[in-house]
Amino acid sequence: MTRSISNRAKTIFKALLRNLFVFKRVNTIGSHKFLSRNKICYSLFIIKSLKIIKLMMFAMPLRVRNYLDKLIINSVEKMMLLRHPNVISGLSLSGKHSLRVCITYNCNRNCSFCYSDGLQKEFKQDMSIKDFEFLALWAKSQGFNSFRLLGGEPTIHPEFKKILDISKKQGLSLSLSTNGLYDPQLNLSFDKSVIESINFSYPQDQLKSDELILFKNNLKEVISKYIPLVLSGVIYPDRQDWRLVIDLAKKFRTKVVTRFSMVLPGHNKHFSTEEFKSYSRGLAKQIIDIARYAYKHYVVFYFYRPLLLCMFNKEEMEFLRSISPFL
């Protein structure tokens, strides 16, 4: 018992020392000229302080510990734009992890870049409410307290509202990936106490004018609820429609974070590794164009997946690192 207390005291002391140097260790404000360095340091300080409180109060009730976990997770979500490796590993800061759950593979679009295109033919049925309840109970028993709902398009699940209710009842926080083309009435069910973040994937394929209006209106509604929001775009080696994503993000400035990822082979293997090799130099140029355009217009952005450093020449690498070493 004495040894256990001694080890805990050492852990707390080390954590306090790390906290003292947090301001020195943050040497970047990401890719975002308008962000305050003090604001970033303050946010990291809060995350670390919560961890220390958890260490000091090891005998606290489970409900209190879960509440601190949620505070840490929410803080980490807001700090993701830093792209620091310690932040990207994110949810491990609280000792908890998030489960990625596909509640349906059906969708109201047919985007060429979708990784799950074709899976709806193999998995035609939506996840049943009974199965989701079972999964929620199992996840809680294993120490998970967060789900990331994926698809397909999760919002078209016929009992999506029930899924939100079950998650709230079980104390599960949710992050959601959507194409944004859902019924506006659904926004009434988005409770900030349950929905910790929403990722809007810009539908870059043949977007109709009425769909774009719906997408923007749902985007604005989520922002008005102060739910952390990410606007996603997909990079194609031979397309320039990434500008549509940044031009939309320009209108919201600090209220959204924009992320880009490269098109993936996916289930139907639309894009092969051989194509990637042949396009690598063109892809690098496009990424530089995106970085310059977003930086020029004060758009908070990052690249979602790792990139090959050999794609870029020395000058390009220096430019990317001048924006953020963790871009």
FIPA-455281 format. One record per residue (C-alpha): residue number from 1; x, y, z. Coordinates in Angstrom, 3 decimals. Layout:
N
- resi_c1_c2_c3
- NUM_X_Y_Z
...
end
This chain:
327
- resi_c1_c2_c3
- 1_0.000_0.000_0.000
- 2_2.827_2.401_0.974
- 3_4.727_1.586_-2.221
- 4_1.561_2.232_-4.279
- 5_1.110_5.677_-2.692
- 6_4.805_6.451_-3.230
- 7_4.612_5.516_-6.919
- 8_1.495_7.652_-7.338
- 9_3.240_10.601_-5.637
- 10_6.154_10.279_-8.083
- 11_3.733_10.184_-11.034
- 12_1.957_13.325_-9.792
- 13_5.293_15.127_-9.254
- 14_6.438_14.304_-12.785
- 15_3.099_15.463_-14.198
- 16_3.423_18.762_-12.314
- 17_6.889_19.279_-13.759
- 18_5.572_18.635_-17.271
- 19_2.826_21.178_-16.652
- 20_5.350_23.853_-15.668
- 21_7.032_23.537_-19.060
- 22_3.918_23.279_-21.193
- 23_4.274_26.867_-22.439
- 24_7.847_26.259_-23.603
- 25_6.956_23.037_-25.398
- 26_4.284_24.585_-27.607
- 27_6.292_26.214_-30.377
- 28_3.650_26.435_-33.054
- 29_0.205_27.872_-33.569
- 30_-0.574_25.379_-36.283
- 31_-1.293_26.722_-39.735
- 32_-3.435_29.490_-38.382
- 33_-2.169_33.050_-38.301
- 34_-5.068_34.354_-36.254
- 35_-4.907_31.840_-33.399
- 36_-3.567_32.990_-30.046
- 37_-0.518_31.152_-28.723
- 38_-1.768_31.861_-25.191
- 39_-5.114_30.258_-26.034
- 40_-3.387_27.079_-27.205
- 41_-1.131_26.909_-24.149
- 42_-4.104_27.541_-21.877
- 43_-6.051_24.683_-23.478
- 44_-3.147_22.262_-23.087
- 45_-2.751_23.418_-19.484
- 46_-6.394_22.532_-18.794
- 47_-5.982_19.045_-20.292
- 48_-2.882_18.354_-18.219
- 49_-4.421_19.780_-15.037
- 50_-7.440_17.489_-15.406
- 51_-5.097_14.519_-15.710
- 52_-3.301_15.551_-12.511
- 53_-6.618_15.918_-10.657
- 54_-7.503_12.362_-11.733
- 55_-4.173_11.100_-10.410
- 56_-4.548_12.897_-7.073
- 57_-8.165_11.871_-6.538
- 58_-7.779_8.170_-7.322
- 59_-10.494_7.272_-4.791
- 60_-13.096_9.590_-6.331
- 61_-16.502_8.160_-7.342
- 62_-16.729_6.553_-10.781
- 63_-19.255_9.196_-11.914
- 64_-16.766_11.998_-11.175
- 65_-13.937_10.184_-12.985
- 66_-16.166_9.669_-16.031
- 67_-17.051_13.361_-16.013
- 68_-13.348_14.299_-15.966
- 69_-12.750_11.838_-18.810
- 70_-15.410_13.598_-20.859
- 71_-13.885_17.020_-20.168
- 72_-10.485_15.754_-21.300
- 73_-11.910_14.151_-24.459
- 74_-13.819_17.329_-25.373
- 75_-10.671_19.411_-24.838
- 76_-8.668_17.053_-27.021
- 77_-11.270_17.265_-29.804
- 78_-10.907_21.045_-29.824
- 79_-7.109_20.760_-29.861
- 80_-6.943_18.362_-32.827
- 81_-6.107_21.239_-35.162
- 82_-2.677_21.470_-33.507
- 83_-1.725_18.123_-35.066
- 84_0.891_17.563_-32.383
- 85_1.573_13.799_-32.148
- 86_0.547_13.792_-28.471
- 87_-2.763_15.387_-29.407
- 88_-3.438_13.175_-32.423
- 89_-3.177_10.124_-30.164
- 90_-5.949_12.043_-28.478
- 91_-8.319_9.906_-26.513
- 92_-5.522_7.934_-24.876
- 93_-4.910_11.034_-22.732
- 94_-7.854_10.005_-20.611
- 95_-7.116_6.291_-20.692
- 96_-10.259_5.787_-22.774
- 97_-10.768_4.987_-26.425
- 98_-13.410_5.512_-29.059
- 99_-15.093_2.778_-31.092
- 100_-15.777_3.348_-34.785
- 101_-19.232_1.975_-35.535
- 102_-20.906_1.631_-38.956
- 103_-24.615_1.604_-38.121
- 104_-25.559_1.335_-41.817
- 105_-23.817_1.045_-45.179
- 106_-26.774_2.556_-47.043
- 107_-26.450_6.114_-48.285
- 108_-28.392_8.909_-49.995
- 109_-25.421_9.630_-52.292
- 110_-23.096_7.640_-54.513
- 111_-19.769_9.446_-54.181
- 112_-16.947_8.027_-56.262
- 113_-14.404_8.626_-53.485
- 114_-16.319_6.760_-50.747
- 115_-14.282_3.986_-49.116
- 116_-17.450_1.962_-48.478
- 117_-18.903_2.230_-51.978
- 118_-20.234_-1.240_-52.813
- 119_-20.463_-2.484_-49.224
- 120_-24.201_-1.776_-49.137
- 121_-24.634_-4.684_-51.548
- 122_-22.955_-7.026_-49.070
- 123_-24.495_-5.554_-45.916
- 124_-28.003_-4.524_-46.898
- 125_-29.526_-4.423_-43.425
- 126_-29.061_-1.549_-40.986
- 127_-27.791_-2.311_-37.493
- 128_-30.784_-3.193_-35.323
- 129_-31.582_-1.199_-32.198
- 130_-31.215_-4.394_-30.181
- 131_-27.691_-4.911_-31.509
- 132_-26.769_-1.275_-30.859
- 133_-28.013_-1.526_-27.259
- 134_-25.943_-4.686_-26.800
- 135_-22.883_-2.963_-28.277
- 136_-23.350_0.103_-26.042
- 137_-23.525_-2.035_-22.897
- 138_-20.519_-4.123_-23.956
- 139_-18.487_-0.985_-24.810
- 140_-19.188_0.541_-21.395
- 141_-18.162_-2.695_-19.666
- 142_-14.840_-2.577_-21.551
- 143_-14.084_1.034_-20.618
- 144_-15.118_2.710_-23.869
- 145_-17.136_5.883_-23.504
- 146_-17.209_7.269_-27.025
- 147_-18.548_6.081_-30.404
- 148_-17.723_7.451_-33.825
- 149_-20.762_6.801_-36.012
- 150_-19.918_5.991_-39.618
- 151_-21.520_4.486_-42.704
- 152_-22.717_4.723_-45.351
- 153_-24.632_7.735_-44.180
- 154_-25.464_7.190_-40.483
- 155_-28.214_9.845_-40.367
- 156_-30.437_7.859_-42.758
- 157_-30.648_4.964_-40.311
- 158_-34.446_4.641_-39.795
- 159_-34.008_4.725_-35.997
- 160_-31.163_7.216_-35.770
- 161_-32.900_9.261_-33.060
- 162_-33.244_6.125_-30.914
- 163_-29.509_5.545_-31.315
- 164_-28.889_9.063_-29.987
- 165_-31.229_8.398_-27.049
- 166_-29.548_5.095_-26.168
- 167_-26.114_6.728_-26.303
- 168_-27.242_9.504_-23.976
- 169_-28.816_7.013_-21.555
- 170_-25.590_4.969_-21.442
- 171_-23.407_8.056_-20.996
- 172_-21.692_7.578_-24.365
- 173_-20.484_10.649_-26.212
- 174_-20.714_10.556_-30.010
- 175_-18.808_11.945_-32.939
- 176_-20.522_11.742_-36.287
- 177_-19.384_11.606_-39.916
- 178_-22.021_12.765_-42.400
- 179_-22.399_14.093_-45.939
- 180_-24.589_16.836_-44.464
- 181_-27.587_16.067_-46.679
- 182_-29.903_14.960_-43.892
- 183_-33.381_16.141_-42.905
- 184_-32.967_19.561_-41.179
- 185_-35.396_18.442_-38.456
- 186_-32.656_16.105_-37.258
- 187_-30.686_19.125_-36.024
- 188_-33.202_19.405_-33.186
- 189_-31.907_16.070_-31.858
- 190_-28.252_17.124_-31.879
- 191_-27.511_17.716_-28.206
- 192_-24.076_19.133_-27.390
- 193_-23.999_17.028_-24.228
- 194_-24.015_13.884_-26.422
- 195_-22.608_14.966_-29.805
- 196_-18.989_15.944_-29.171
- 197_-18.132_16.675_-32.812
- 198_-19.499_16.346_-36.343
- 199_-17.486_15.798_-39.497
- 200_-19.186_17.192_-42.613
- 201_-17.787_15.493_-45.711
- 202_-18.247_17.872_-48.640
- 203_-20.064_15.941_-51.433
- 204_-17.719_16.900_-54.272
- 205_-19.378_14.726_-56.940
- 206_-22.074_16.437_-59.045
- 207_-23.542_18.454_-56.195
- 208_-26.895_19.981_-57.144
- 209_-27.806_23.534_-56.152
- 210_-30.587_22.445_-53.774
- 211_-28.214_19.911_-52.150
- 212_-25.603_22.624_-51.611
- 213_-28.209_24.845_-49.928
- 214_-29.228_21.967_-47.636
- 215_-25.580_21.212_-46.837
- 216_-24.833_24.848_-45.928
- 217_-27.989_25.233_-43.831
- 218_-27.236_22.099_-41.810
- 219_-23.652_23.288_-41.388
- 220_-24.842_26.654_-40.023
- 221_-27.327_24.971_-37.694
- 222_-24.634_22.767_-36.132
- 223_-22.335_25.776_-35.724
- 224_-25.137_27.662_-33.954
- 225_-25.259_24.837_-31.387
- 226_-21.529_25.289_-30.675
- 227_-20.788_21.687_-31.582
- 228_-17.141_21.304_-32.762
- 229_-17.247_20.899_-36.532
- 230_-14.823_19.634_-39.174
- 231_-15.312_20.254_-42.901
- 232_-13.710_17.460_-44.952
- 233_-12.559_17.353_-48.542
- 234_-10.982_14.642_-50.682
- 235_-7.927_15.259_-52.861
- 236_-7.897_13.768_-56.358
- 237_-4.632_13.898_-58.326
- 238_-6.399_15.148_-61.468
- 239_-9.142_17.383_-59.987
- 240_-9.219_20.881_-58.521
- 241_-12.533_20.850_-56.656
- 242_-10.712_21.202_-53.332
- 243_-11.192_24.958_-53.852
- 244_-14.924_24.488_-53.264
- 245_-14.182_23.181_-49.781
- 246_-11.854_26.026_-48.810
- 247_-14.138_28.679_-50.321
- 248_-16.948_27.391_-48.120
- 249_-14.668_27.277_-45.064
- 250_-13.651_30.912_-45.684
- 251_-17.181_31.997_-44.808
- 252_-16.994_30.438_-41.348
- 253_-13.383_31.288_-40.416
- 254_-12.619_30.096_-36.879
- 255_-15.908_28.211_-36.496
- 256_-14.790_25.208_-38.548
- 257_-11.597_23.225_-39.023
- 258_-10.945_21.970_-42.560
- 259_-9.239_18.669_-43.235
- 260_-8.139_17.002_-46.460
- 261_-7.407_13.367_-47.182
- 262_-6.259_11.603_-50.320
- 263_-8.701_9.467_-52.249
- 264_-8.354_5.830_-51.132
- 265_-8.792_2.597_-53.096
- 266_-11.811_1.731_-50.943
- 267_-13.964_-1.373_-51.208
- 268_-14.358_-1.083_-55.004
- 269_-10.711_-0.108_-55.483
- 270_-11.427_2.980_-57.587
- 271_-7.873_4.164_-57.041
- 272_-4.879_1.821_-57.168
- 273_-1.418_2.087_-55.612
- 274_0.060_2.133_-59.119
- 275_-2.013_5.208_-59.933
- 276_-0.771_6.823_-56.743
- 277_2.853_6.259_-57.798
- 278_2.286_7.857_-61.179
- 279_0.400_10.791_-59.651
- 280_2.653_11.374_-56.630
- 281_4.425_14.448_-58.018
- 282_1.187_16.002_-59.268
- 283_-0.429_15.211_-55.934
- 284_2.415_16.949_-54.097
- 285_1.935_20.084_-56.199
- 286_-1.787_20.028_-55.498
- 287_-1.159_19.723_-51.754
- 288_1.153_22.730_-51.884
- 289_-1.519_24.671_-53.788
- 290_-4.072_23.768_-51.109
- 291_-1.709_24.806_-48.326
- 292_-0.937_28.180_-49.942
- 293_-4.584_28.908_-50.752
- 294_-5.850_27.980_-47.272
- 295_-3.012_29.854_-45.549
- 296_-3.659_32.952_-47.640
- 297_-7.349_32.988_-46.697
- 298_-6.869_32.226_-42.982
- 299_-8.559_28.829_-43.210
- 300_-7.737_26.437_-40.365
- 301_-6.755_23.188_-42.056
- 302_-4.717_20.000_-41.859
- 303_-4.062_16.829_-43.834
- 304_-5.796_13.823_-42.350
- 305_-3.476_11.040_-43.480
- 306_0.327_10.761_-43.521
- 307_2.073_11.912_-46.690
- 308_5.311_10.670_-48.256
- 309_8.025_13.247_-47.595
- 310_9.807_12.253_-50.807
- 311_6.864_13.714_-52.758
- 312_8.051_17.239_-51.944
- 313_11.195_19.125_-52.876
- 314_13.238_21.044_-50.310
- 315_11.511_24.388_-50.880
- 316_8.050_22.833_-50.547
- 317_8.999_21.052_-47.333
- 318_10.322_24.285_-45.837
- 319_7.046_26.015_-46.696
- 320_4.908_23.264_-45.126
- 321_7.025_23.262_-41.978
- 322_6.850_27.045_-41.750
- 323_3.070_26.671_-41.479
- 324_3.211_23.906_-38.897
- 325_5.695_21.113_-38.196
- 326_2.741_18.760_-37.642
- 327_0.560_19.767_-40.614
end
